[in-house]
Amino acid sequence: MLKRNENIRNIAIIAHVDHGKTTLVDALFKQSGLVGKGMDVDRVMDSGDIERERGITISAKNCAINYKGVKINIIDTPGHADFGGEVERGLSMVDGVVLLCDAAEGPLPQTRFVLEKALGKNLPVIVVINKIDRADARAEDVLNEVYDLLLELSSDESILEVPVFYANGRAGVCGTSLDDIKDNLYQLLDCIVSYIPAPEYDDEEPFQMLVSDLSYSDFLGRLAVGKVINGSASTNDSLVCLKEDREENLRVTRLQAYDGPVFKEVPSISAGDIVVLSGVSDVSIGDTICTKEEKKALPRIKVDEPTVSMLFSKNISPLAGRDGKIVTSAKIWERLQKEALRNVSIRIEKNMDDTFTVKGRGEFQMAIIVEEMRREGFELCVGRPHIIFKTDSEGRKTEPIEVLLIDCPEESSGVVMEKLGKRKAIISDITYTAGDRVKIRFEIPSRGLIGYRDEFLTDTKGFGIMNSYIKGYEPYKGDFPDRFSGSLICDRAGTAVAYGIWELEDRGRMFIVPGDEVYEGEVVGERNREGDLMLNPTRTKKLTNLRAAGKDEAVALTPVVKPSLEQAIQFIKDDELVEVTPNAIRMCKKILDTQKRKIFNNRGEIPEYLN
């Protein structure tokens, strides 16, 4: 018989990047009476260093608060489409969602992405128009845009009856209208308890738990995190973990539930709760943990297929091993396997030449994985992102197409449309807004966006905003040049000197500064025309016996801004790699030796293992 556990509510907070999810969770923590449980910092849920530095959520995280005797499990989900696997994993544990939307920016592509996932699971929605304190807030217009989006994603007009709140997450205030803002979030919490359904379970079914997340403890080992679908379990129970192709027996060594952002030990767990179970050595996301007597597997978590692949390898640079502690291919492969275990949206493959192919949702997701490895002491090389093509039922080559939304000054729109046109983008809508700005909607192949973001920021003088989401696969749109400039390649090893760099500045934009160690095959700059150019930045001024009557020629170098990891990944060409170490980011050719590169160029082909 179907029943509901009225003591629990499970919700996910979904939104576009930087619309205030984590800040709102902070306010909910503080107003629910959580004090001293890791609450001494802002943005408690952004626990990773990269998340705090960038101000974004990368991985979905669980927490819980108690309000009027009801335990509310909250999942803070990422707002970037590249981390869509985290959203899908989080939504598998909840019974409703709170949709946040910035009162000034309105619904953006990732708002649509996460909302579409929620409506696809028939989850009830509470709408919160956040950041109403912004000087450029237009809350009522944004609400109408949210209604338009809801109607676009759902054919049922009753979807417009969703509860709506206006809030300022940073100040911890909200209300049902702009004229009646309360100085707390109690109205929102009341709505969560009354509007979001309690988790449903069948009291005749045995214990079943769907594993939606993994963690690790030095004391307890592997931890399985997930929602209890049916039944209950206690410490020391003997259970079984049903995997895709086999099963593994386990004994529950400890049960934990969320209390704020941390765990607390509990003697037993019941249906509907989100819990942490220890005692299983081999578990994957999507597995079912159940009783030995009645083995019933739950439907596995389904995520969208990867659209981008990237090559990972050990560091091939002559400078390898100087910065990092972990440099071998075996250790890199081991680290990627761990990543694939806890990240359901990536796939990893081992190649014949001791390199690895990682497939995921986007270049940003790949860059975050590389940045995490770099901070852990790894040295590695990564290649240019490549789009994963497919073949349709008619045998045609297809590729992923993205809907791209551009918001830029009107004076920059011409050059933006011209450059995107060369990348096979098609304009589907254009709107002129107040303040001499223009919003343009494009449909563009995903490969057309690789390497474009830096160009866009330059063309719009930093005033442009671009967002995109995957529309789906369509027939191949044809070839187009991915980069219109060449690379400046160092032709020998040594140390860069000011005079040598100064003599070469008219060749293009440099990436190195005096004192940097360079090597043969390193990409030291971007050429100001097509084609690569070999040069020598280690050249020093020759000494002579002649003395000029006047002052000697002074060396004044143009300031150099070294590329970040994402910029380097977007910049390189197919025959180049990004060398990543804990202390440096460099770029180089896949074939470092100049003579060997000439041989392969004359042959007109590059060996398959170098592609």
Backbone torsions as a table, in degrees:
resi	resn	phi	psi	omega
1	MET	NA	133.9	-178.3
2	LEU	-77.2	131.5	177.7
3	LYS	-134.2	172.1	177.4
4	ARG	-126.4	141.3	176.2
5	ASN	-91.2	94.9	-173.2
6	GLU	-70.9	-6.6	-179.6
7	ASN	-87.9	-0.4	-174.7
8	ILE	-133.7	143.2	167.3
9	ARG	-131.6	135.6	179.3
10	ASN	-117.4	118.3	-178.4
11	ILE	-132.2	156.4	171.8
12	ALA	-119.0	141.1	174.8
13	ILE	-100.6	119.4	-174.7
14	ILE	-122.2	146.2	-178.6
15	ALA	-174.4	172.7	171.6
16	HIS	-73.6	164.2	178.3
17	VAL	-56.7	133.1	172.5
18	ASP	66.5	30.8	174.0
19	HIS	-98.7	3.6	169.3
20	GLY	104.0	22.6	-179.7
21	LYS	-61.0	-54.1	-174.0
22	THR	-66.8	-35.6	177.6
23	THR	-65.2	-38.6	177.6
24	LEU	-65.1	-40.6	177.7
25	VAL	-62.0	-39.2	175.4
26	ASP	-55.3	-47.3	-178.3
27	ALA	-64.8	-39.0	177.9
28	LEU	-63.4	-39.9	176.3
29	PHE	-56.4	-52.7	-172.8
30	LYS	-65.6	-36.5	-176.8
31	GLN	-84.2	-9.5	177.3
32	SER	-94.0	2.7	175.7
33	GLY	94.4	9.9	178.3
34	LEU	-79.5	113.0	179.9
35	VAL	-131.2	134.2	174.9
36	GLY	79.9	7.8	178.9
37	LYS	-107.6	61.6	-178.4
38	GLY	77.8	18.9	-174.7
39	MET	-95.7	15.3	-176.7
40	ASP	-86.2	3.4	178.5
41	VAL	-130.5	159.1	174.5
42	ASP	-79.2	159.2	178.5
43	ARG	50.3	59.3	-178.0
44	VAL	-56.9	-37.9	-174.3
45	MET	-73.1	-20.4	174.6
46	ASP	-83.7	80.5	-171.5
47	SER	-83.3	-24.1	-177.5
48	GLY	-80.7	152.1	179.5
49	ASP	-61.4	-42.2	-178.2
50	ILE	-65.3	-39.3	179.1
51	GLU	-63.0	-41.8	-179.3
52	ARG	-68.5	-39.1	-178.6
53	GLU	-68.0	-41.3	-175.0
54	ARG	-90.8	-14.4	-179.9
55	GLY	70.6	28.1	-179.9
56	ILE	-129.4	160.1	173.9
57	THR	-95.5	127.9	-177.8
58	ILE	-104.0	-42.7	179.8
59	SER	-120.2	143.6	178.9
60	ALA	-67.2	138.2	-177.5
61	LYS	-132.2	147.7	-178.2
62	ASN	-101.5	150.7	172.2
63	CYS	-157.8	174.5	-179.3
64	ALA	-150.9	145.5	174.1
65	ILE	-131.3	160.6	176.0
66	ASN	-114.3	130.5	-178.6
67	TYR	-141.1	117.8	179.3
68	LYS	52.4	43.2	176.6
69	GLY	80.6	1.4	179.1
70	VAL	-109.8	131.8	176.1
71	LYS	-86.3	123.3	179.9
72	ILE	-109.0	108.5	173.9
73	ASN	-82.2	125.6	-176.9
74	ILE	-117.6	135.1	175.3
75	ILE	-115.8	119.2	177.9
76	ASP	-90.3	110.9	-173.2
77	THR	-101.0	154.9	175.3
78	PRO	-68.5	155.9	178.8
79	GLY	-106.5	2.5	-177.6
80	HIS	-100.0	135.7	-176.1
81	ALA	-62.7	-26.4	178.1
82	ASP	-62.2	-23.8	178.8
83	PHE	-105.9	33.9	-179.1
84	GLY	-60.8	-29.9	177.8
85	GLY	-61.5	-33.8	177.3
86	GLU	-67.9	-37.0	178.1
87	VAL	-65.1	-47.7	-178.4
88	GLU	-63.8	-38.0	177.4
89	ARG	-64.9	-42.5	179.7
90	GLY	-66.6	-40.5	-178.1
91	LEU	-67.9	-18.7	178.8
92	SER	-70.5	-12.2	-176.3
93	MET	-106.5	-3.5	-169.3
94	VAL	-116.5	167.1	179.6
95	ASP	-116.1	2.7	178.8
96	GLY	-173.9	166.7	-177.9
97	VAL	-133.9	152.3	170.2
98	VAL	-109.1	115.1	-178.7
99	LEU	-92.9	117.8	177.7
100	LEU	-97.0	140.5	178.1
101	CYS	-141.4	131.2	-179.7
102	ASP	-65.1	133.1	-175.7
103	ALA	-68.7	-14.9	178.6
104	ALA	-105.4	-44.8	-174.6
105	GLU	-79.1	-30.8	-179.4
106	GLY	76.3	-172.4	179.9
107	PRO	-66.4	129.2	178.5
108	LEU	-117.5	174.2	-172.9
109	PRO	-51.4	-42.2	-178.9
110	GLN	-73.9	-22.9	171.3
111	THR	-60.5	-45.3	178.8
112	ARG	-63.8	-42.9	-177.1
113	PHE	-59.7	-51.7	-176.1
114	VAL	-71.3	-34.8	179.3
115	LEU	-68.0	-38.3	178.4
116	GLU	-62.1	-38.9	177.7
117	LYS	-64.3	-41.6	-178.6
118	ALA	-67.0	-45.7	-179.7
119	LEU	-67.1	-29.2	176.8
120	GLY	-63.6	-24.1	177.3
121	LYS	-99.6	8.8	178.7
122	ASN	58.2	38.5	179.7
123	LEU	-87.6	135.8	176.0
124	PRO	-65.3	148.7	-172.6
125	VAL	-121.5	135.5	167.8
126	ILE	-111.7	126.2	-177.4
127	VAL	-96.9	130.6	176.1
128	VAL	-124.5	116.6	174.1
129	ILE	-86.5	106.2	-171.5
130	ASN	-97.0	166.4	177.6
131	LYS	60.8	44.5	180.0
132	ILE	-70.4	-8.9	179.9
133	ASP	-83.3	-4.6	-179.1
134	ARG	-65.3	143.9	-179.3
135	ALA	-63.1	-30.7	-178.6
136	ASP	-101.1	21.3	-178.6
137	ALA	-64.4	141.3	177.0
138	ARG	-139.9	62.8	-168.4
139	ALA	-56.8	-42.8	-176.1
140	GLU	-67.8	-40.6	177.3
141	ASP	-64.4	-39.8	179.9
142	VAL	-64.4	-38.9	178.1
143	LEU	-61.2	-41.8	177.1
144	ASN	-62.3	-37.6	177.5
145	GLU	-66.4	-36.3	176.4
146	VAL	-65.5	-42.1	176.3
147	TYR	-59.7	-43.1	178.2
148	ASP	-59.8	-41.7	179.8
149	LEU	-66.3	-40.6	178.3
150	LEU	-61.8	-42.8	178.8
151	LEU	-67.1	-33.8	179.8
152	GLU	-67.9	-34.0	-176.6
153	LEU	-92.4	-16.2	-179.4
154	SER	-135.2	134.9	-179.4
155	SER	-83.4	-8.7	-178.4
156	ASP	-88.7	116.4	-177.8
157	GLU	-67.5	-17.9	179.0
158	SER	-66.3	-12.3	178.6
159	ILE	-62.7	-22.6	-178.9
160	LEU	-74.1	-5.8	179.5
161	GLU	-87.0	17.1	-178.2
162	VAL	-66.6	147.0	175.0
163	PRO	-65.8	142.4	-178.6
164	VAL	-126.7	134.2	176.9
165	PHE	-129.7	148.9	173.4
166	TYR	-110.2	130.7	-170.9
167	ALA	-143.1	160.1	168.0
168	ASN	-126.6	95.7	-173.4
169	GLY	-61.0	-36.2	-178.7
170	ARG	-64.1	-40.2	179.9
171	ALA	-85.6	-13.4	-180.0
172	GLY	71.1	41.4	179.3
173	VAL	-127.3	154.8	177.4
174	CYS	-161.2	168.0	177.4
175	GLY	-166.7	167.1	-179.4
176	THR	-85.3	-8.9	174.7
177	SER	-147.5	159.7	-178.6
178	LEU	-66.4	-22.8	-178.1
179	ASP	-89.1	-4.2	-176.0
180	ASP	-137.6	67.4	-179.2
181	ILE	-92.3	119.5	178.0
182	LYS	-82.8	156.9	-177.6
183	ASP	-87.7	29.0	176.2
184	ASN	-154.9	-178.8	-179.1
185	LEU	-110.5	20.6	-174.7
186	TYR	-64.9	-35.1	178.6
187	GLN	-61.6	-40.6	177.8
188	LEU	-65.2	-42.6	179.1
189	LEU	-65.0	-39.7	177.1
190	ASP	-61.0	-41.2	-179.1
191	CYS	-66.0	-39.3	178.1
192	ILE	-59.6	-44.4	-178.5
193	VAL	-67.1	-39.2	-174.6
194	SER	-87.1	-32.8	-171.9
195	TYR	-95.2	-38.7	179.7
196	ILE	-77.1	125.5	-177.8
197	PRO	-67.2	146.8	174.2
198	ALA	-68.6	150.7	-178.8
199	PRO	-61.0	136.8	-177.5
200	GLU	-96.4	144.4	177.9
201	TYR	-150.0	164.0	178.3
202	ASP	-107.6	115.5	-175.5
203	ASP	-71.1	-8.4	178.7
204	GLU	-95.2	-9.1	-179.0
205	GLU	-87.6	151.2	177.1
206	PRO	-75.2	178.9	-178.9
207	PHE	-62.9	129.5	175.6
208	GLN	-141.1	132.1	178.2
209	MET	-135.2	130.7	178.0
210	LEU	-95.8	122.3	-179.2
211	VAL	-79.3	115.6	-177.8
212	SER	-112.7	-9.6	-179.0
213	ASP	-155.9	158.6	178.3
214	LEU	-127.3	148.6	173.6
215	SER	-143.1	178.1	-178.3
216	TYR	-144.5	139.8	176.9
217	SER	-126.5	134.6	178.0
218	ASP	-62.8	-26.0	-178.3
219	PHE	-90.4	-40.7	-173.8
220	LEU	-101.4	-14.6	-177.5
221	GLY	84.0	-145.7	-176.9
222	ARG	-68.3	135.1	179.6
223	LEU	-117.7	132.6	177.3
224	ALA	-103.8	126.4	-179.0
225	VAL	-113.1	133.2	179.1
226	GLY	-178.2	-179.9	-178.6
227	LYS	-97.8	134.7	174.4
228	VAL	-78.6	114.1	-176.8
229	ILE	-80.7	-47.1	179.9
230	ASN	-140.3	156.9	171.8
231	GLY	73.8	-168.5	-179.5
232	SER	-144.6	164.6	179.7
233	ALA	-148.4	156.7	179.9
234	SER	-130.0	166.1	178.1
235	THR	-59.7	141.2	179.9
236	ASN	76.8	4.9	174.3
237	ASP	-65.8	147.9	175.1
238	SER	-96.3	118.5	-177.2
239	LEU	-126.9	-177.5	178.5
240	VAL	-137.8	142.2	177.8
241	CYS	-104.1	116.0	-179.2
242	LEU	-91.0	112.8	177.9
243	LYS	-96.5	-176.6	-177.5
244	GLU	-63.1	-39.2	-173.0
245	ASP	-123.2	-1.4	-178.5
246	ARG	-160.5	-177.0	178.8
247	GLU	-137.1	155.9	-178.3
248	GLU	-137.3	130.4	178.1
249	ASN	-74.7	148.4	178.0
250	LEU	-149.2	154.3	172.7
251	ARG	-119.2	127.8	-176.8
252	VAL	-69.9	113.6	-180.0
253	THR	-89.7	-28.4	177.7
254	ARG	-159.6	142.2	175.4
255	LEU	-115.2	135.3	-180.0
256	GLN	-135.7	149.5	176.0
257	ALA	-127.6	162.9	-177.3
258	TYR	-80.8	137.5	173.6
259	ASP	-135.6	97.8	-168.5
260	GLY	70.1	-139.9	179.4
261	PRO	-87.7	3.2	-176.3
262	VAL	-118.8	172.0	178.0
263	PHE	-93.6	156.0	165.6
264	LYS	-139.5	144.4	-176.0
265	GLU	-73.3	138.6	178.0
266	VAL	-130.5	149.2	-178.5
267	PRO	-74.1	-29.1	-178.5
268	SER	-150.7	163.4	179.4
269	ILE	-128.1	149.7	-176.9
270	SER	-125.6	168.9	-176.4
271	ALA	-60.1	138.5	176.6
272	GLY	97.2	-19.5	-177.2
273	ASP	-84.2	155.8	174.0
274	ILE	-102.0	120.6	-168.0
275	VAL	-131.3	169.6	176.3
276	VAL	-121.1	121.5	-174.9
277	LEU	-117.5	131.6	177.4
278	SER	-117.4	152.8	-179.8
279	GLY	128.1	-3.0	178.8
280	VAL	-112.4	127.2	-174.8
281	SER	-86.9	-27.9	-177.0
282	ASP	-129.9	101.1	-179.0
283	VAL	-140.1	146.3	179.4
284	SER	-127.3	157.8	176.0
285	ILE	-63.6	131.4	-177.2
286	GLY	103.1	-12.8	178.4
287	ASP	-70.4	158.3	175.9
288	THR	-111.6	130.1	173.8
289	ILE	-105.7	123.8	-175.3
290	CYS	-146.8	-174.8	-178.8
291	THR	-81.0	156.3	179.1
292	LYS	-70.5	-29.3	-175.3
293	GLU	-72.1	-40.8	-179.1
294	GLU	-127.3	98.5	-176.7
295	LYS	-92.0	104.3	179.1
296	LYS	-126.3	114.0	-178.9
297	ALA	-81.7	139.2	175.7
298	LEU	-87.6	157.0	176.7
299	PRO	-57.9	133.2	-178.3
300	ARG	-72.1	155.9	178.1
301	ILE	-67.7	127.3	179.0
302	LYS	-104.7	132.2	178.9
303	VAL	-126.1	158.4	177.3
304	ASP	-63.2	150.0	-179.1
305	GLU	-71.6	150.5	176.8
306	PRO	-62.0	150.2	179.0
307	THR	-119.9	-10.6	-176.2
308	VAL	-132.2	141.1	174.7
309	SER	-123.8	152.2	-179.8
310	MET	-144.1	142.4	179.7
311	LEU	-86.2	132.2	173.2
312	PHE	-117.0	140.5	176.8
313	SER	-152.6	171.4	173.6
314	LYS	-68.4	163.4	-178.8
315	ASN	-70.4	121.0	-178.4
316	ILE	-96.0	0.7	-176.1
317	SER	-71.9	148.9	172.9
318	PRO	-61.8	-18.4	179.8
319	LEU	-90.7	8.7	-176.7
320	ALA	-61.6	143.2	175.0
321	GLY	89.8	-2.3	-177.5
322	ARG	-85.5	-32.9	-175.6
323	ASP	-100.7	-47.6	-169.9
324	GLY	-87.9	159.3	176.6
325	LYS	-94.2	-23.8	-175.2
326	ILE	-120.0	112.2	-171.1
327	VAL	-128.0	-8.5	-173.8
328	THR	-87.1	154.3	179.0
329	SER	-62.6	-37.9	-178.0
330	ALA	-60.9	-41.3	-180.0
331	LYS	-69.7	-36.5	177.3
332	ILE	-64.0	-43.6	178.7
333	TRP	-62.4	-41.9	178.9
334	GLU	-61.8	-41.4	179.3
335	ARG	-66.7	-39.1	179.0
336	LEU	-67.3	-34.4	176.5
337	GLN	-63.8	-40.8	177.4
338	LYS	-64.1	-38.6	178.8
339	GLU	-63.3	-42.0	-178.9
340	ALA	-66.9	-27.5	179.2
341	LEU	-65.9	-41.4	-174.9
342	ARG	-100.8	-4.5	179.6
343	ASN	-120.0	101.4	-171.9
344	VAL	-70.8	-14.2	-173.6
345	SER	-93.9	-0.4	178.7
346	ILE	-112.3	154.4	175.7
347	ARG	-126.3	143.0	179.1
348	ILE	-124.8	143.8	179.5
349	GLU	-135.5	141.4	177.4
350	LYS	-97.3	126.5	-178.9
351	ASN	-92.3	166.3	-175.9
352	MET	-68.5	-24.3	-173.0
353	ASP	-99.7	26.5	177.9
354	ASP	67.4	27.3	171.4
355	THR	-116.5	171.5	-174.8
356	PHE	-134.1	142.9	176.3
357	THR	-108.1	124.3	178.2
358	VAL	-111.7	126.3	-179.6
359	LYS	-111.5	133.5	-179.0
360	GLY	-151.5	-161.8	-173.5
361	ARG	-86.3	-26.7	-175.7
362	GLY	-173.9	168.0	-176.7
363	GLU	-65.9	-30.1	179.7
364	PHE	-67.0	-40.4	176.8
365	GLN	-61.3	-42.3	178.2
366	MET	-63.1	-42.8	-178.6
367	ALA	-62.3	-36.9	179.1
368	ILE	-66.3	-40.8	177.7
369	ILE	-61.4	-45.0	179.9
370	VAL	-64.4	-41.0	-179.8
371	GLU	-63.8	-39.9	177.9
372	GLU	-63.8	-43.0	179.1
373	MET	-64.8	-39.9	179.2
374	ARG	-59.5	-42.7	-179.0
375	ARG	-71.5	-20.0	177.7
376	GLU	-84.8	-1.7	177.3
377	GLY	101.6	12.0	179.7
378	PHE	-81.5	149.3	165.3
379	GLU	-117.3	131.3	-178.8
380	LEU	-158.8	169.1	173.3
381	CYS	-119.7	142.4	177.3
382	VAL	-129.7	148.7	-178.6
383	GLY	-97.0	-177.5	179.1
384	ARG	-71.1	140.1	176.4
385	PRO	-62.2	139.0	177.3
386	HIS	-122.4	138.7	178.3
387	ILE	-74.0	140.6	177.5
388	ILE	-89.1	113.4	179.8
389	PHE	-88.7	155.0	177.6
390	LYS	-130.5	168.9	176.1
391	THR	-118.1	128.6	-177.7
392	ASP	-84.2	-176.1	-175.5
393	SER	-64.5	-21.8	179.4
394	GLU	-93.8	6.3	178.2
395	GLY	82.8	10.6	-179.6
396	ARG	-87.8	146.9	176.3
397	LYS	-75.1	129.1	-179.4
398	THR	-123.3	159.4	-179.3
399	GLU	-142.8	157.1	179.3
400	PRO	-70.8	136.6	177.8
401	ILE	-113.1	137.8	179.4
402	GLU	-115.2	146.9	170.3
403	VAL	-90.4	119.6	-175.7
404	LEU	-110.8	125.3	177.4
405	LEU	-108.1	121.6	-179.9
406	ILE	-111.4	131.1	173.7
407	ASP	-125.5	109.6	-173.7
408	CYS	-145.7	165.4	174.4
409	PRO	-61.4	144.5	-176.6
410	GLU	-58.3	-33.6	-178.2
411	GLU	-68.3	-19.6	-180.0
412	SER	-95.7	-9.7	-171.8
413	SER	-63.7	-32.9	-178.2
414	GLY	-62.3	-50.4	-178.3
415	VAL	-68.3	-32.6	177.4
416	VAL	-64.1	-47.7	179.9
417	MET	-64.5	-36.9	179.3
418	GLU	-63.9	-46.8	-177.4
419	LYS	-70.4	-38.2	177.9
420	LEU	-70.2	-30.8	176.0
421	GLY	-61.1	-37.5	177.8
422	LYS	-67.8	-20.4	179.8
423	ARG	-98.9	21.9	175.1
424	LYS	69.7	25.2	177.3
425	ALA	-81.5	144.9	178.9
426	ILE	-121.2	128.8	179.0
427	ILE	-76.5	128.1	177.5
428	SER	-109.6	-18.4	179.5
429	ASP	-164.3	147.5	176.5
430	ILE	-144.5	132.6	-177.2
431	THR	-134.7	130.4	177.0
432	TYR	-95.3	126.0	-175.6
433	THR	-111.5	175.2	179.8
434	ALA	-65.9	153.0	178.2
435	GLY	82.7	23.8	177.5
436	ASP	57.1	40.4	175.3
437	ARG	-117.1	160.5	-178.3
438	VAL	-136.1	138.6	175.5
439	LYS	-109.5	124.3	-177.1
440	ILE	-123.4	135.5	178.3
441	ARG	-109.8	124.0	-179.8
442	PHE	-118.3	158.7	163.2
443	GLU	-117.8	122.5	-169.6
444	ILE	-141.2	142.8	173.2
445	PRO	-59.3	142.1	-178.8
446	SER	-57.2	-34.4	-179.1
447	ARG	-67.6	-20.6	178.7
448	GLY	-72.3	-18.3	-179.4
449	LEU	-90.8	-15.4	179.7
450	ILE	-68.2	120.2	178.8
451	GLY	85.5	1.8	-176.8
452	TYR	-91.0	-25.4	-171.3
453	ARG	-56.9	-43.1	180.0
454	ASP	-64.5	-41.5	176.8
455	GLU	-59.4	-42.2	-178.3
456	PHE	-62.1	-46.0	180.0
457	LEU	-63.5	-36.6	177.6
458	THR	-67.5	-45.9	-177.1
459	ASP	-65.1	-31.5	-178.4
460	THR	-99.2	8.7	179.4
461	LYS	56.4	31.7	178.0
462	GLY	83.2	0.1	-177.0
463	PHE	-96.8	1.1	-178.0
464	GLY	-92.2	150.9	176.2
465	ILE	-126.1	129.9	177.3
466	MET	-130.7	137.9	178.3
467	ASN	-141.2	151.3	-178.5
468	SER	-150.3	162.3	172.6
469	TYR	-149.0	155.2	-177.2
470	ILE	-71.9	128.5	176.4
471	LYS	-90.5	-38.2	-178.1
472	GLY	148.2	-174.2	179.9
473	TYR	-94.3	135.2	177.1
474	GLU	-134.9	164.8	179.8
475	PRO	-54.7	147.0	-177.6
476	TYR	-54.7	132.8	-173.6
477	LYS	-90.4	-1.9	179.1
478	GLY	103.1	168.3	-177.2
479	ASP	-82.6	153.1	172.2
480	PHE	-156.6	152.7	-179.8
481	PRO	-66.9	135.6	-178.0
482	ASP	-92.7	-18.5	176.7
483	ARG	-150.3	136.4	-173.5
484	PHE	-101.8	5.4	178.5
485	SER	-124.9	157.5	178.1
486	GLY	-95.1	-174.3	179.6
487	SER	-112.6	148.4	172.1
488	LEU	-95.3	118.7	-171.8
489	ILE	-111.0	130.4	176.6
490	CYS	-73.6	137.2	-175.5
491	ASP	-103.2	4.3	179.8
492	ARG	-161.2	163.6	178.1
493	ALA	-86.8	152.9	179.1
494	GLY	158.6	-159.6	178.5
495	THR	-118.8	128.4	-179.3
496	ALA	-65.2	138.2	179.0
497	VAL	-121.5	156.4	-175.4
498	ALA	-60.5	-42.8	-177.5
499	TYR	-63.4	-43.2	-179.4
500	GLY	-64.0	-41.1	178.8
501	ILE	-67.8	-40.7	-178.3
502	TRP	-60.8	-40.3	179.8
503	GLU	-66.5	-20.5	-173.3
504	LEU	-105.8	1.2	-173.4
505	GLU	-64.1	-26.3	180.0
506	ASP	-75.3	-5.8	179.6
507	ARG	-83.5	-19.6	-178.7
508	GLY	157.3	-161.7	-177.3
509	ARG	-93.1	125.5	-176.6
510	MET	-90.8	150.5	177.2
511	PHE	-109.3	-3.9	-174.6
512	ILE	-116.6	161.3	177.9
513	VAL	-126.4	161.0	178.6
514	PRO	-55.2	135.7	-179.2
515	GLY	100.1	-15.8	177.8
516	ASP	-70.4	137.2	172.6
517	GLU	-77.2	134.8	179.1
518	VAL	-126.6	163.6	-179.6
519	TYR	-144.3	164.9	-178.9
520	GLU	-63.6	128.7	180.0
521	GLY	94.1	-3.8	179.1
522	GLU	-76.5	138.9	174.8
523	VAL	-84.1	110.8	-174.8
524	VAL	-104.2	-0.8	179.1
525	GLY	-177.9	175.0	177.3
526	GLU	-107.0	123.9	-179.1
527	ARG	-73.2	150.7	-178.6
528	ASN	-88.9	16.4	173.3
529	ARG	-153.2	176.6	-177.3
530	GLU	-71.8	156.5	177.3
531	GLY	87.8	147.1	179.1
532	ASP	-81.1	155.3	-180.0
533	LEU	-135.5	128.3	176.2
534	MET	-84.2	138.6	179.4
535	LEU	-152.9	170.9	-174.9
536	ASN	-124.9	96.1	179.8
537	PRO	-80.2	-1.2	-179.8
538	THR	-94.4	3.3	-176.2
539	ARG	-66.9	131.1	178.4
540	THR	-105.9	162.5	179.6
541	LYS	-74.3	130.8	-179.4
542	LYS	-75.0	136.6	179.2
543	LEU	-85.9	139.5	177.2
544	THR	-134.2	170.3	177.2
545	ASN	-84.5	-8.1	-178.4
546	LEU	-78.4	141.6	177.4
547	ARG	-124.9	129.9	179.6
548	ALA	-80.5	149.3	178.4
549	ALA	-68.8	-37.3	-179.4
550	GLY	-87.7	-171.8	-179.4
551	LYS	-72.4	144.7	179.6
552	ASP	-68.7	157.0	-176.3
553	GLU	-66.2	125.3	-178.7
554	ALA	-85.8	148.2	178.9
555	VAL	-101.8	115.1	177.5
556	ALA	-122.9	110.2	-174.6
557	LEU	-91.5	146.7	172.9
558	THR	-69.1	133.5	178.5
559	PRO	-56.1	138.3	-177.1
560	VAL	-107.5	129.5	172.4
561	VAL	-106.3	109.3	-177.3
562	LYS	-71.9	140.3	-178.0
563	PRO	-64.4	142.1	171.4
564	SER	-76.1	175.5	-179.8
565	LEU	-59.9	-48.4	179.9
566	GLU	-62.6	-40.3	179.6
567	GLN	-64.7	-39.6	178.8
568	ALA	-65.7	-42.1	179.7
569	ILE	-63.7	-38.0	179.3
570	GLN	-74.3	-26.6	-174.2
571	PHE	-79.2	-40.3	-170.0
572	ILE	-63.4	156.1	176.0
573	LYS	-97.4	178.7	-175.3
574	ASP	-62.6	-27.8	-178.1
575	ASP	-96.4	19.6	-178.9
576	GLU	-126.2	161.2	179.4
577	LEU	-130.8	159.0	170.8
578	VAL	-104.2	122.7	176.9
579	GLU	-90.5	120.6	-175.1
580	VAL	-117.9	122.5	174.3
581	THR	-130.7	168.0	-179.6
582	PRO	-58.0	-26.7	-174.5
583	ASN	-116.5	-1.8	-175.3
584	ALA	-152.3	151.3	171.2
585	ILE	-127.5	116.4	179.2
586	ARG	-125.4	167.0	175.1
587	MET	-124.7	148.3	-178.7
588	CYS	-152.7	166.9	174.0
589	LYS	-77.3	150.8	176.0
590	LYS	-63.8	-34.2	173.6
591	ILE	-106.3	108.2	-174.0
592	LEU	-73.9	-36.4	-176.0
593	ASP	-70.2	124.3	-176.6
594	THR	-61.3	-43.0	-177.6
595	GLN	-64.6	-40.9	179.3
596	LYS	-65.5	-37.9	177.9
597	ARG	-61.9	-40.7	178.9
598	LYS	-62.6	-39.5	179.9
599	ILE	-62.3	-47.9	-178.7
600	PHE	-67.1	-36.0	177.4
601	ASN	-65.0	-38.8	178.7
602	ASN	-66.7	-33.4	177.5
603	ARG	-72.3	-21.3	-179.9
604	GLY	81.4	12.9	178.5
605	GLU	-149.5	153.2	175.5
606	ILE	-112.3	137.1	180.0
607	PRO	-51.9	147.9	-175.1
608	GLU	-59.1	-35.3	-177.6
609	TYR	-70.8	-11.2	178.3
610	LEU	-98.6	-3.5	-179.0
611	ASN	-83.3	NA	NA
